Amino acid sequence: MFTDIRAVIIDLDGTMVDTAPDFLLAVNRMREDLGLSAITLAEIKRMVGKGSEHLIRQVLATDFDEAGVQQHFDVALAGYQHHYAQINGLHSELYPDVMNGLQAMQALGLKLACVTNKPLVFAQVLLQMKGLAPYFSLTYGGDSFAHKKPHPLPLLSVCQQFGLPPAQVLAIGDSSNDAIAARAAGCPVLTVPYGYNHGEPVQNIQSDGIVETLLSAAKLLTTPTTT
Protein backbone atom coordinates (compact mmCIF):
# COMPACT_ATOMS: atom_id res chain seq x y z
CA MET A 1 0.00 0.00 0.00
CA PHE A 2 2.85 2.41 0.76
CA THR A 3 5.30 1.44 -1.97
CA ASP A 4 4.17 3.97 -4.59
CA ILE A 5 3.48 7.07 -2.50
CA ARG A 6 4.51 10.30 -4.25
CA ALA A 7 3.05 12.91 -1.88
CA VAL A 8 1.86 13.30 1.71
CA ILE A 9 -0.95 15.43 3.12
CA ILE A 10 -0.43 16.19 6.81
CA ASP A 11 -2.85 17.64 9.34
CA LEU A 12 -1.66 20.41 11.66
CA ASP A 13 -3.37 20.62 15.09
CA GLY A 14 -2.89 17.41 17.03
CA THR A 15 -0.66 15.91 14.33
CA MET A 16 2.32 18.24 13.99
CA VAL A 17 1.71 20.78 16.75
CA ASP A 18 0.08 20.47 20.17
CA THR A 19 -2.02 23.62 19.97
CA ALA A 20 -4.54 22.80 22.70
CA PRO A 21 -2.94 25.29 25.16
CA ASP A 22 -3.40 28.06 22.58
CA PHE A 23 -7.02 27.09 22.05
CA LEU A 24 -7.61 27.01 25.80
CA LEU A 25 -6.20 30.48 26.42
CA ALA A 26 -8.06 32.12 23.51
CA VAL A 27 -11.35 30.41 24.37
CA ASN A 28 -11.16 31.29 28.05
CA ARG A 29 -10.32 34.92 27.29
CA MET A 30 -13.38 35.02 25.04
CA ARG A 31 -15.48 33.38 27.78
CA GLU A 32 -14.23 35.94 30.29
CA ASP A 33 -15.35 38.70 27.94
CA LEU A 34 -18.83 37.14 27.97
CA GLY A 35 -18.85 36.76 31.76
CA LEU A 36 -18.52 32.97 31.58
CA SER A 37 -16.30 30.73 33.69
CA ALA A 38 -13.19 29.06 32.31
CA ILE A 39 -13.27 25.57 30.82
CA THR A 40 -10.52 22.95 31.11
CA LEU A 41 -7.83 21.68 28.76
CA ALA A 42 -9.48 18.25 28.69
CA GLU A 43 -12.73 19.84 27.52
CA ILE A 44 -10.96 21.80 24.79
CA LYS A 45 -9.24 18.68 23.46
CA ARG A 46 -12.64 17.06 22.93
CA MET A 47 -13.91 20.06 20.99
CA VAL A 48 -11.12 20.98 18.55
CA GLY A 49 -10.60 19.56 15.09
CA LYS A 50 -13.67 20.56 13.10
CA GLY A 51 -12.93 24.23 12.54
CA SER A 52 -13.38 27.44 14.53
CA GLU A 53 -17.13 27.68 14.02
CA HIS A 54 -17.73 24.19 15.39
CA LEU A 55 -15.36 24.86 18.31
CA ILE A 56 -17.19 28.00 19.36
CA ARG A 57 -20.59 26.34 19.08
CA GLN A 58 -19.34 23.49 21.28
CA VAL A 59 -17.86 25.92 23.79
CA LEU A 60 -21.08 27.93 24.02
CA ALA A 61 -23.16 24.76 24.32
CA THR A 62 -21.62 24.16 27.74
CA ASP A 63 -23.62 27.16 28.98
CA PHE A 64 -26.50 27.78 26.58
CA ASP A 65 -29.26 25.94 24.76
CA GLU A 66 -29.40 26.02 20.96
CA ALA A 67 -31.11 29.41 20.88
CA GLY A 68 -28.55 30.84 23.29
CA VAL A 69 -25.66 29.47 21.26
CA GLN A 70 -27.05 31.13 18.15
CA GLN A 71 -27.62 34.39 20.01
CA HIS A 72 -24.03 34.63 21.28
CA PHE A 73 -22.25 32.96 18.36
CA ASP A 74 -21.16 35.95 16.27
CA VAL A 75 -19.74 37.91 19.21
CA ALA A 76 -18.08 34.80 20.65
CA LEU A 77 -16.45 33.83 17.34
CA ALA A 78 -15.14 37.35 16.76
CA GLY A 79 -13.78 37.50 20.30
CA TYR A 80 -12.15 34.12 20.03
CA GLN A 81 -10.47 34.99 16.71
CA HIS A 82 -9.23 38.29 18.17
CA HIS A 83 -7.65 36.56 21.15
CA TYR A 84 -6.29 33.64 19.12
CA ALA A 85 -4.53 35.97 16.70
CA GLN A 86 -2.67 37.49 19.64
CA ILE A 87 -1.38 34.22 21.11
CA ASN A 88 -1.24 31.89 18.07
CA GLY A 89 1.73 29.56 18.53
CA LEU A 90 3.00 31.11 21.76
CA HIS A 91 1.92 28.23 23.99
CA SER A 92 2.07 25.36 21.49
CA GLU A 93 4.83 22.81 20.94
CA LEU A 94 5.92 20.48 18.14
CA TYR A 95 5.25 16.83 18.78
CA PRO A 96 8.33 14.54 18.89
CA ASP A 97 10.10 13.82 15.59
CA VAL A 98 7.88 16.12 13.51
CA MET A 99 10.82 17.99 12.04
CA ASN A 100 12.81 14.79 11.54
CA GLY A 101 9.82 13.20 9.86
CA LEU A 102 9.33 16.09 7.45
CA GLN A 103 13.04 16.09 6.63
CA ALA A 104 12.93 12.34 5.94
CA MET A 105 9.90 12.71 3.67
CA GLN A 106 11.54 15.57 1.84
CA ALA A 107 14.68 13.46 1.39
CA LEU A 108 12.52 10.79 -0.25
CA GLY A 109 11.45 13.33 -2.84
CA LEU A 110 7.84 13.43 -1.63
CA LYS A 111 5.64 16.46 -2.24
CA LEU A 112 4.17 17.74 1.00
CA ALA A 113 0.91 19.57 1.71
CA CYS A 114 -0.59 20.73 4.99
CA VAL A 115 -4.38 20.51 5.12
CA THR A 116 -6.03 21.71 8.31
CA ASN A 117 -9.45 22.86 9.45
CA LYS A 118 -7.76 25.81 11.14
CA PRO A 119 -8.37 29.15 9.37
CA LEU A 120 -5.67 29.56 6.73
CA VAL A 121 -4.14 32.75 8.11
CA PHE A 122 -3.72 31.15 11.55
CA ALA A 123 -2.23 28.01 9.97
CA GLN A 124 0.28 29.99 7.93
CA VAL A 125 1.44 31.99 10.94
CA LEU A 126 1.81 28.84 13.04
CA LEU A 127 3.73 26.93 10.37
CA GLN A 128 6.10 29.85 9.93
CA MET A 129 6.60 30.34 13.67
CA LYS A 130 7.43 26.67 14.24
CA GLY A 131 9.79 26.42 11.26
CA LEU A 132 7.52 24.05 9.32
CA ALA A 133 6.45 26.30 6.45
CA PRO A 134 9.44 25.61 4.15
CA TYR A 135 8.56 21.91 3.95
CA PHE A 136 5.13 22.46 2.40
CA SER A 137 4.47 23.45 -1.18
CA LEU A 138 0.73 23.68 -0.47
CA THR A 139 -1.15 24.79 2.64
CA TYR A 140 -4.94 24.83 2.86
CA GLY A 141 -7.09 25.88 5.80
CA GLY A 142 -10.66 25.30 6.86
CA ASP A 143 -11.73 28.42 4.98
CA SER A 144 -9.85 27.62 1.75
CA PHE A 145 -12.75 25.71 0.18
CA ALA A 146 -16.53 25.46 0.37
CA HIS A 147 -16.09 22.34 2.51
CA LYS A 148 -13.58 21.33 5.19
CA LYS A 149 -12.55 17.87 6.43
CA PRO A 150 -14.17 15.34 6.79
CA HIS A 151 -15.33 16.34 3.30
CA PRO A 152 -12.82 15.04 0.72
CA LEU A 153 -12.67 18.30 -1.27
CA PRO A 154 -9.47 19.69 0.33
CA LEU A 155 -7.61 16.40 -0.19
CA LEU A 156 -8.86 16.00 -3.75
CA SER A 157 -7.74 19.56 -4.48
CA VAL A 158 -4.22 18.72 -3.29
CA CYS A 159 -4.15 15.63 -5.51
CA GLN A 160 -5.23 17.76 -8.45
CA GLN A 161 -2.63 20.44 -7.71
CA PHE A 162 0.09 17.80 -7.45
CA GLY A 163 -1.12 16.03 -10.59
CA LEU A 164 -1.31 12.70 -8.76
CA PRO A 165 -4.03 10.08 -8.33
CA PRO A 166 -5.30 9.84 -4.72
CA ALA A 167 -3.88 6.33 -4.38
CA GLN A 168 -0.38 7.87 -4.53
CA VAL A 169 -1.09 10.56 -1.93
CA LEU A 170 -0.87 9.50 1.71
CA ALA A 171 -2.83 11.39 4.36
CA ILE A 172 -1.61 11.57 7.97
CA GLY A 173 -3.73 12.90 10.82
CA ASP A 174 -4.84 12.45 14.39
CA SER A 175 -8.62 12.23 14.05
CA SER A 176 -11.56 10.58 12.37
CA ASN A 177 -11.93 13.76 10.31
CA ASP A 178 -8.68 12.96 8.53
CA ALA A 179 -9.52 9.30 7.96
CA ILE A 180 -13.04 9.96 6.70
CA ALA A 181 -11.80 12.62 4.30
CA ALA A 182 -9.01 10.35 3.05
CA ARG A 183 -11.33 7.37 2.56
CA ALA A 184 -13.78 9.52 0.59
CA ALA A 185 -10.97 10.94 -1.54
CA GLY A 186 -9.41 7.52 -2.19
CA CYS A 187 -6.18 8.29 -0.34
CA PRO A 188 -4.43 5.86 2.02
CA VAL A 189 -4.33 7.23 5.56
CA LEU A 190 -2.21 6.78 8.67
CA THR A 191 -3.04 7.97 12.18
CA VAL A 192 -0.83 9.27 14.99
CA PRO A 193 -1.83 8.22 18.52
CA TYR A 194 -1.10 11.41 20.47
CA GLY A 195 -3.59 13.94 19.09
CA TYR A 196 -7.13 14.93 20.02
CA ASN A 197 -9.66 12.92 17.94
CA HIS A 198 -12.59 14.60 19.69
CA GLY A 199 -11.84 12.67 22.89
CA GLU A 200 -12.29 9.26 21.26
CA PRO A 201 -9.64 6.47 21.25
CA VAL A 202 -7.45 6.59 18.17
CA GLN A 203 -7.96 2.84 17.77
CA ASN A 204 -11.56 3.57 16.77
CA ILE A 205 -10.42 5.42 13.65
CA GLN A 206 -10.75 3.44 10.42
CA SER A 207 -7.27 4.16 9.08
CA ASP A 208 -4.61 2.03 7.39
CA GLY A 209 -2.47 1.96 10.51
CA ILE A 210 -1.23 3.87 13.55
CA VAL A 211 2.30 5.33 13.47
CA GLU A 212 4.03 6.62 16.59
CA THR A 213 5.49 9.71 14.88
CA LEU A 214 5.86 11.35 11.47
CA LEU A 215 9.36 9.90 11.35
CA SER A 216 7.86 6.42 11.83
CA ALA A 217 5.57 7.15 8.90
CA ALA A 218 8.50 8.21 6.72
CA LYS A 219 10.37 5.01 7.58
CA LEU A 220 7.31 2.97 6.70
CA LEU A 221 7.36 4.49 3.23
CA THR A 222 10.90 3.21 2.71
CA THR A 223 10.13 -0.34 3.85
CA PRO A 224 9.44 -2.75 0.95
CA THR A 225 6.21 -4.69 1.22
CA THR A 226 6.83 -8.39 1.79
CA THR A 227 4.66 -11.13 0.29
C-alpha positions in Angstrom: 0.0 0.0 0.0 2.9 2.4 0.8 5.3 1.4 -2.0 4.2 4.0 -4.6 3.5 7.1 -2.5 4.5 10.3 -4.2 3.0 12.9 -1.9 1.9 13.3 1.7 -1.0 15.4 3.1 -0.4 16.2 6.8 -2.9 17.6 9.3 -1.7 20.4 11.7 -3.4 20.6 15.1 -2.9 17.4 17.0 -0.7 15.9 14.3 2.3 18.2 14.0 1.7 20.8 16.8 0.1 20.5 20.2 -2.0 23.6 20.0 -4.5 22.8 22.7 -2.9 25.3 25.2 -3.4 28.1 22.6 -7.0 27.1 22.0 -7.6 27.0 25.8 -6.2 30.5 26.4 -8.1 32.1 23.5 -11.3 30.4 24.4 -11.2 31.3 28.1 -10.3 34.9 27.3 -13.4 35.0 25.0 -15.5 33.4 27.8 -14.2 35.9 30.3 -15.3 38.7 27.9 -18.8 37.1 28.0 -18.9 36.8 31.8 -18.5 33.0 31.6 -16.3 30.7 33.7 -13.2 29.1 32.3 -13.3 25.6 30.8 -10.5 22.9 31.1 -7.8 21.7 28.8 -9.5 18.3 28.7 -12.7 19.8 27.5 -11.0 21.8 24.8 -9.2 18.7 23.5 -12.6 17.1 22.9 -13.9 20.1 21.0 -11.1 21.0 18.6 -10.6 19.6 15.1 -13.7 20.6 13.1 -12.9 24.2 12.5 -13.4 27.4 14.5 -17.1 27.7 14.0 -17.7 24.2 15.4 -15.4 24.9 18.3 -17.2 28.0 19.4 -20.6 26.3 19.1 -19.3 23.5 21.3 -17.9 25.9 23.8 -21.1 27.9 24.0 -23.2 24.8 24.3 -21.6 24.2 27.7 -23.6 27.2 29.0 -26.5 27.8 26.6 -29.3 25.9 24.8 -29.4 26.0 21.0 -31.1 29.4 20.9 -28.5 30.8 23.3 -25.7 29.5 21.3 -27.0 31.1 18.1 -27.6 34.4 20.0 -24.0 34.6 21.3 -22.3 33.0 18.4 -21.2 35.9 16.3 -19.7 37.9 19.2 -18.1 34.8 20.6 -16.5 33.8 17.3 -15.1 37.4 16.8 -13.8 37.5 20.3 -12.1 34.1 20.0 -10.5 35.0 16.7 -9.2 38.3 18.2 -7.6 36.6 21.1 -6.3 33.6 19.1 -4.5 36.0 16.7 -2.7 37.5 19.6 -1.4 34.2 21.1 -1.2 31.9 18.1 1.7 29.6 18.5 3.0 31.1 21.8 1.9 28.2 24.0 2.1 25.4 21.5 4.8 22.8 20.9 5.9 20.5 18.1 5.2 16.8 18.8 8.3 14.5 18.9 10.1 13.8 15.6 7.9 16.1 13.5 10.8 18.0 12.0 12.8 14.8 11.5 9.8 13.2 9.9 9.3 16.1 7.4 13.0 16.1 6.6 12.9 12.3 5.9 9.9 12.7 3.7 11.5 15.6 1.8 14.7 13.5 1.4 12.5 10.8 -0.3 11.4 13.3 -2.8 7.8 13.4 -1.6 5.6 16.5 -2.2 4.2 17.7 1.0 0.9 19.6 1.7 -0.6 20.7 5.0 -4.4 20.5 5.1 -6.0 21.7 8.3 -9.5 22.9 9.5 -7.8 25.8 11.1 -8.4 29.2 9.4 -5.7 29.6 6.7 -4.1 32.7 8.1 -3.7 31.2 11.6 -2.2 28.0 10.0 0.3 30.0 7.9 1.4 32.0 10.9 1.8 28.8 13.0 3.7 26.9 10.4 6.1 29.9 9.9 6.6 30.3 13.7 7.4 26.7 14.2 9.8 26.4 11.3 7.5 24.1 9.3 6.4 26.3 6.4 9.4 25.6 4.1 8.6 21.9 3.9 5.1 22.5 2.4 4.5 23.5 -1.2 0.7 23.7 -0.5 -1.2 24.8 2.6 -4.9 24.8 2.9 -7.1 25.9 5.8 -10.7 25.3 6.9 -11.7 28.4 5.0 -9.9 27.6 1.8 -12.8 25.7 0.2 -16.5 25.5 0.4 -16.1 22.3 2.5 -13.6 21.3 5.2 -12.5 17.9 6.4 -14.2 15.3 6.8 -15.3 16.3 3.3 -12.8 15.0 0.7 -12.7 18.3 -1.3 -9.5 19.7 0.3 -7.6 16.4 -0.2 -8.9 16.0 -3.7 -7.7 19.6 -4.5 -4.2 18.7 -3.3 -4.2 15.6 -5.5 -5.2 17.8 -8.5 -2.6 20.4 -7.7 0.1 17.8 -7.4 -1.1 16.0 -10.6 -1.3 12.7 -8.8 -4.0 10.1 -8.3 -5.3 9.8 -4.7 -3.9 6.3 -4.4 -0.4 7.9 -4.5 -1.1 10.6 -1.9 -0.9 9.5 1.7 -2.8 11.4 4.4 -1.6 11.6 8.0 -3.7 12.9 10.8 -4.8 12.4 14.4 -8.6 12.2 14.1 -11.6 10.6 12.4 -11.9 13.8 10.3 -8.7 13.0 8.5 -9.5 9.3 8.0 -13.0 10.0 6.7 -11.8 12.6 4.3 -9.0 10.3 3.0 -11.3 7.4 2.6 -13.8 9.5 0.6 -11.0 10.9 -1.5 -9.4 7.5 -2.2 -6.2 8.3 -0.3 -4.4 5.9 2.0 -4.3 7.2 5.6 -2.2 6.8 8.7 -3.0 8.0 12.2 -0.8 9.3 15.0 -1.8 8.2 18.5 -1.1 11.4 20.5 -3.6 13.9 19.1 -7.1 14.9 20.0 -9.7 12.9 17.9 -12.6 14.6 19.7 -11.8 12.7 22.9 -12.3 9.3 21.3 -9.6 6.5 21.3 -7.4 6.6 18.2 -8.0 2.8 17.8 -11.6 3.6 16.8 -10.4 5.4 13.7 -10.8 3.4 10.4 -7.3 4.2 9.1 -4.6 2.0 7.4 -2.5 2.0 10.5 -1.2 3.9 13.6 2.3 5.3 13.5 4.0 6.6 16.6 5.5 9.7 14.9 5.9 11.3 11.5 9.4 9.9 11.4 7.9 6.4 11.8 5.6 7.1 8.9 8.5 8.2 6.7 10.4 5.0 7.6 7.3 3.0 6.7 7.4 4.5 3.2 10.9 3.2 2.7 10.1 -0.3 3.8 9.4 -2.8 1.0 6.2 -4.7 1.2 6.8 -8.4 1.8 4.7 -11.1 0.3 
